[in-house]
């Protein structure tokens, strides 16, 4: 088949075919030595159509190459790779959709998207414990009037990694007494993302070979700007309803999203703590999930490491959060729940209540 005939059969342009030849994705069966004209075999049409379909769903060329290689020898694995890719796309799209919705809400009736601080404050508490099995505590937690954060370090220098990450996020906050008023929503989220990227670099220098997860929120007076990398969790309890605001960046969660595992299988899976994203100083660095959430009096935020969420069912977490105790008693009760189930991991919790300023 000439390149023109092959292009029509595969729905790929001649330009695309030349590009895929250069990349080794679709190599012609013969190239004319004098004219350089490319010829293809009819048996290559199926592979070409697969490439076209994968590119149509936005799959990067490196992953397209992997799927095509799998399809030649193991079609089932190729199908699973496509499902996993699309689950990842949907999860990232969902995070962007939530952010777009929150920003659209802020735009209603406003032209500048500046933060107008309402008289809301936070009453918060943090608690981090070693648990009943681990010899050291590599978790770190922070709770204050503006910063809520948990980090779960791992590796030989995990505690240094977690500490370094939180220090970089703390540096983002304005000096005491300086209001957040006037900061644009986009500026705040950009600053938070930049702080996470700096934290990744700092972790790589301070704790080479180790790393940490990070879930951190900056309170502006009426909103929580949230950044998330790893398998920590952030929850919002509002009007008695508990909502998880984050998605675990783990191999097991990706398989759940792809339909390969159900929730019960995921909870018992031996690789449930295997991370897809973390702060470790590796080339490129992770892209944090970002969100902007309105707060109002009566709301309660929970940030925790997987030492709680992987051990205690969400219904029990909900029960403790809704019991009506203050943040100090609530974090102690949550840690006690995890330790009551064997405390197999370090456990850290931050609980913050939104209250009128001065409460």
C-alpha positions as CSV (number, residue, x, y, z in Angstrom):
1,X,0.0,0.0,0.0
2,X,1.3,3.5,-0.8
3,X,1.5,6.0,2.0
4,X,-1.6,7.7,0.6
5,X,-3.7,4.5,0.6
6,X,-2.4,3.5,4.0
7,X,-3.3,7.0,5.4
8,X,-6.9,6.7,4.1
9,X,-7.2,3.2,5.6
10,X,-5.8,4.1,9.0
11,X,-7.3,7.6,9.3
12,X,-3.8,9.0,9.9
13,X,-2.3,11.8,7.8
14,X,0.8,11.3,5.8
15,X,2.5,13.8,8.0
16,X,1.6,11.8,11.1
17,X,2.8,8.5,9.5
18,X,6.2,10.1,8.7
19,X,6.4,11.2,12.4
20,X,5.5,7.8,13.7
21,X,8.0,6.2,11.4
22,X,10.7,8.5,13.0
23,X,9.6,7.4,16.4
24,X,9.5,3.7,15.5
25,X,5.8,3.3,16.1
26,X,4.8,2.5,12.5
27,X,7.8,1.5,10.3
28,X,7.1,1.1,6.6
29,X,7.7,-2.3,5.1
30,X,9.7,-0.6,2.3
31,X,11.1,2.8,1.5
32,X,12.0,3.6,-2.1
33,X,15.8,4.2,-2.2
34,X,15.5,7.0,-4.8
35,X,12.3,8.9,-4.0
36,X,12.1,8.1,-0.2
37,X,8.5,7.1,-0.8
38,X,7.0,4.8,1.9
39,X,5.0,1.7,1.4
40,X,3.1,-0.2,4.0
41,X,1.6,-3.7,4.3
42,X,-2.1,-4.3,4.7
43,X,-1.4,-6.2,8.0
44,X,-0.2,-2.9,9.5
45,X,-3.5,-1.2,9.3
46,X,-4.8,-2.6,12.6
47,X,-1.8,-1.3,14.5
48,X,-2.1,2.1,12.7
49,X,-5.7,2.3,13.7
50,X,-4.8,1.5,17.3
51,X,-2.2,4.3,17.3
52,X,-4.8,6.7,15.9
53,X,-7.4,5.7,18.5
54,X,-4.9,6.0,21.4
55,X,-3.8,9.4,20.2
56,X,-7.4,10.5,19.9
57,X,-7.9,9.9,23.6
58,X,-4.8,12.0,24.3
59,X,-2.4,9.2,25.3
60,X,1.2,10.3,25.2
61,X,3.4,8.7,22.5
62,X,5.6,6.9,25.0
63,X,2.5,5.2,26.4
64,X,1.1,4.5,23.0
65,X,4.3,2.6,22.1
66,X,4.0,0.5,25.3
67,X,0.3,-0.3,24.6
68,X,1.1,-1.3,21.0
69,X,3.9,-3.6,22.2
70,X,1.6,-5.2,24.8
71,X,-1.2,-5.6,22.2
72,X,1.1,-7.7,20.0
73,X,1.7,-10.3,22.8
74,X,-0.8,-9.8,25.5
75,X,-4.0,-8.0,24.5
76,X,-5.5,-8.3,28.0
77,X,-2.6,-6.3,29.5
78,X,-2.9,-3.7,26.7
79,X,-6.6,-3.3,27.6
80,X,-5.8,-2.9,31.3
81,X,-3.1,-0.3,30.4
82,X,-5.7,1.7,28.5
83,X,-8.2,1.5,31.3
84,X,-5.6,2.6,33.8
85,X,-4.6,5.5,31.6
86,X,-8.2,6.7,31.2
87,X,-8.9,6.3,35.0
88,X,-5.9,8.6,35.5
89,X,-7.3,11.1,33.0
90,X,-10.7,11.1,34.7
91,X,-9.2,11.6,38.1
92,X,-7.1,14.5,36.9
93,X,-10.1,16.0,35.1
94,X,-12.2,15.6,38.2
95,X,-9.6,17.6,40.2
96,X,-9.6,20.3,37.6
97,X,-13.4,20.3,37.5
98,X,-13.6,20.8,41.2
99,X,-11.1,23.7,41.0
100,X,-12.9,25.2,38.0
101,X,-16.2,25.0,39.9
102,X,-14.8,26.7,43.0
103,X,-13.2,29.4,40.9
104,X,-16.5,30.0,38.9
105,X,-18.4,30.4,42.2
106,X,-15.9,33.0,43.3
107,X,-16.3,34.9,40.0
108,X,-20.1,35.4,40.5
109,X,-20.6,39.0,41.2
110,X,-16.8,39.7,41.3
111,X,-14.5,40.9,38.6
112,X,-11.2,40.7,40.5
113,X,-11.3,37.3,42.2
114,X,-9.7,38.9,45.2
115,X,-10.0,37.3,48.6
116,X,-12.4,39.3,50.9
117,X,-11.8,37.9,54.4
118,X,-15.0,37.3,56.3
119,X,-14.8,37.1,60.0
120,X,-14.1,33.4,60.2
121,X,-11.3,31.8,62.1
122,X,-10.0,28.3,62.8
123,X,-9.8,26.4,66.1
124,X,-7.4,23.5,65.4
125,X,-5.4,20.8,66.9
126,X,-2.8,18.3,65.7
127,X,-1.6,15.0,67.0
128,X,1.1,12.6,65.7
129,X,1.9,9.3,67.3
130,X,4.3,6.4,66.5
131,X,1.6,3.7,66.7
132,X,2.1,0.3,68.2
133,X,4.4,-1.3,65.7
134,X,6.8,1.2,64.2
135,X,10.0,2.0,66.1
136,X,10.1,5.7,65.1
137,X,7.5,8.3,64.0
138,X,8.2,9.6,60.5
139,X,4.9,11.5,60.4
140,X,4.7,15.2,60.9
141,X,1.6,17.4,61.5
142,X,0.8,21.1,61.8
143,X,-2.3,22.9,63.0
144,X,-2.6,26.6,63.3
145,X,-4.8,29.6,62.5
146,X,-3.7,29.5,58.8
147,X,-1.9,26.2,58.1
148,X,-3.2,22.7,58.4
149,X,-0.8,20.0,57.1
150,X,0.2,16.3,57.5
151,X,3.2,14.6,56.0
152,X,4.1,10.9,56.0
153,X,7.8,10.4,55.6
154,X,9.3,7.1,54.4
155,X,12.8,5.6,53.9
156,X,15.8,5.9,56.2
157,X,15.4,9.7,56.5
158,X,11.6,9.9,56.3
159,X,11.3,12.1,59.3
160,X,13.7,14.6,57.7
161,X,11.8,14.5,54.5
162,X,8.5,15.2,56.2
163,X,9.9,18.0,58.4
164,X,11.6,19.7,55.4
165,X,8.3,19.5,53.3
166,X,6.3,21.1,56.1
167,X,8.9,23.8,56.6
168,X,8.7,24.8,53.0
169,X,4.9,25.1,53.2
170,X,5.1,27.1,56.4
171,X,7.4,29.6,54.6
172,X,4.5,30.4,52.3
173,X,2.5,32.0,55.0
174,X,2.6,35.8,55.5
175,X,4.1,37.2,58.7
176,X,2.0,37.3,61.8
177,X,-0.4,40.2,61.7
178,X,-0.3,40.5,57.9
179,X,-3.8,39.8,56.5
180,X,-4.6,37.6,53.5
181,X,-7.0,40.2,52.2
182,X,-6.4,41.2,48.6
183,X,-4.7,38.0,47.5
184,X,-6.2,36.7,44.3
185,X,-7.5,33.1,44.3
186,X,-5.3,32.2,41.4
187,X,-2.2,33.8,43.0
188,X,-2.8,31.8,46.2
189,X,-3.1,28.5,44.4
190,X,-0.1,29.2,42.2
191,X,1.9,30.1,45.4
192,X,0.9,26.9,47.0
193,X,1.8,24.8,44.0
194,X,5.2,26.6,43.8
195,X,5.7,25.8,47.5
196,X,5.0,22.1,46.9
197,X,7.5,22.0,44.1
198,X,10.1,23.7,46.2
199,X,9.4,21.3,49.0
200,X,10.1,18.4,46.6
201,X,13.5,19.9,45.8
202,X,14.3,20.5,49.4
203,X,13.3,17.0,50.4
204,X,15.6,15.6,47.7
205,X,18.5,17.5,49.1
206,X,17.7,17.0,52.8
207,X,16.8,13.3,52.6
208,X,18.2,11.7,49.5
209,X,16.7,8.2,48.9
210,X,13.7,9.0,51.1
211,X,10.5,10.9,50.6
212,X,7.2,12.0,52.0
213,X,3.6,12.5,51.2
214,X,2.0,15.9,51.8
215,X,-1.5,17.2,52.3
216,X,-1.6,20.8,53.2
217,X,-4.2,23.6,53.4
218,X,-3.8,27.3,53.8
219,X,-6.8,29.1,55.4
220,X,-7.5,32.6,54.1
221,X,-10.4,33.6,56.4
222,X,-13.1,32.1,54.3
223,X,-11.5,29.4,52.1
224,X,-9.1,26.6,52.3
225,X,-6.6,26.3,49.5
226,X,-5.5,22.7,49.4
227,X,-2.5,20.9,47.9
228,X,-2.2,17.1,47.9
229,X,0.5,14.6,46.9
230,X,0.4,11.0,48.0
231,X,-2.0,9.0,50.2
232,X,-2.8,11.4,53.0
233,X,-6.5,12.5,53.1
234,X,-8.4,15.7,53.6
235,X,-12.1,15.6,54.6
236,X,-14.8,18.1,55.1
237,X,-17.6,17.5,57.6
238,X,-20.5,19.9,56.8
239,X,-24.1,19.6,58.1
240,X,-23.4,16.1,59.3
241,X,-22.1,14.9,55.9
242,X,-18.5,13.8,55.5
243,X,-16.8,14.3,52.1
244,X,-13.3,13.2,51.2
245,X,-11.7,16.0,49.2
246,X,-8.6,14.1,48.0
247,X,-7.8,11.0,45.9
248,X,-5.0,8.6,46.9
249,X,-2.0,8.7,44.5
250,X,-1.4,4.9,44.8
251,X,-1.1,2.0,42.5
252,X,-4.0,0.3,44.2
253,X,-6.3,3.4,43.8
254,X,-5.4,3.5,40.1
255,X,-6.5,-0.1,39.8
256,X,-9.7,0.7,41.6
257,X,-10.3,3.6,39.2
258,X,-9.6,1.2,36.3
259,X,-12.2,-1.2,37.6
260,X,-9.7,-3.9,38.3
261,X,-10.3,-3.9,42.1
262,X,-13.3,-3.1,44.3
263,X,-13.0,-1.2,47.6
264,X,-12.8,-4.4,49.7
265,X,-10.0,-5.8,47.6
266,X,-8.2,-2.5,47.7
267,X,-8.3,-2.3,51.5
268,X,-6.7,-5.7,51.8
269,X,-4.2,-5.4,49.0
270,X,-0.6,-5.9,50.0
271,X,0.5,-3.0,47.7
272,X,-2.0,-0.5,48.9
273,X,0.7,1.8,50.2
274,X,2.7,1.8,46.9
275,X,2.8,5.5,45.9
276,X,2.5,6.9,42.4
277,X,3.2,10.4,43.6
278,X,5.4,11.7,46.4
279,X,7.9,14.4,47.3
280,X,11.3,12.8,46.8
281,X,13.4,15.2,44.7
282,X,13.2,12.9,41.6
283,X,13.5,14.5,38.2
284,X,10.4,16.5,37.2
285,X,8.7,16.3,40.6
286,X,5.1,15.5,41.2
287,X,2.1,17.6,40.1
288,X,0.0,18.3,43.2
289,X,-3.7,18.1,43.2
290,X,-5.1,21.6,44.0
291,X,-8.5,22.7,45.3
292,X,-10.1,25.8,46.7
293,X,-13.0,25.2,49.2
294,X,-15.3,27.7,50.8
295,X,-15.6,27.5,54.6
296,X,-18.4,28.6,56.9
297,X,-19.0,28.4,60.6
298,X,-19.8,24.9,61.7
299,X,-17.5,23.3,59.1
300,X,-14.9,20.8,60.3
301,X,-11.8,19.9,58.4
302,X,-9.8,16.7,58.9
303,X,-6.4,16.1,57.4
304,X,-4.8,12.7,58.2
305,X,-2.1,10.3,57.1
306,X,-2.9,6.8,56.0
307,X,-2.1,5.5,59.5
308,X,-5.7,6.5,60.2
309,X,-7.5,6.2,56.9
310,X,-6.0,2.8,55.9
311,X,-6.9,1.3,59.3
312,X,-10.2,2.9,60.5
313,X,-13.3,2.7,58.4
314,X,-14.7,6.0,57.2
315,X,-18.0,5.5,59.0
316,X,-16.1,5.4,62.3
317,X,-14.0,8.4,61.4
318,X,-17.3,10.2,60.6
319,X,-18.8,9.2,64.0
320,X,-15.8,10.7,65.9
321,X,-15.8,13.9,63.9
322,X,-19.6,14.4,64.4
323,X,-19.6,13.6,68.1
324,X,-19.3,17.3,69.1
325,X,-16.0,17.2,71.0
326,X,-13.5,20.0,70.4
327,X,-10.5,19.5,68.1
328,X,-8.1,18.5,70.9
329,X,-10.3,15.7,72.1
330,X,-11.2,14.7,68.6
331,X,-7.6,14.2,67.4
332,X,-7.0,12.1,70.5
333,X,-10.1,10.0,69.8
334,X,-9.1,9.4,66.2
335,X,-5.5,8.3,67.1
336,X,-7.0,6.0,69.7
337,X,-9.2,4.4,67.1
338,X,-6.1,3.7,64.9
339,X,-4.2,2.3,67.9
340,X,-7.2,0.2,68.9
341,X,-6.9,-1.5,65.6
342,X,-3.3,-2.4,66.2
343,X,-1.7,0.9,65.3
344,X,0.4,-0.7,62.5
345,X,1.6,2.6,61.2
346,X,2.5,6.1,62.4
347,X,-0.8,8.1,62.6
348,X,-1.3,11.8,62.4
349,X,-4.5,13.9,62.5
350,X,-5.3,17.6,62.2
351,X,-8.8,18.7,63.0
352,X,-9.9,22.3,62.5
353,X,-13.3,24.0,63.2
354,X,-14.5,27.1,61.3
355,X,-15.8,29.7,63.8
356,X,-16.6,33.4,63.8
357,X,-13.5,35.5,64.3
358,X,-12.7,36.0,68.0
359,X,-14.5,32.8,69.1
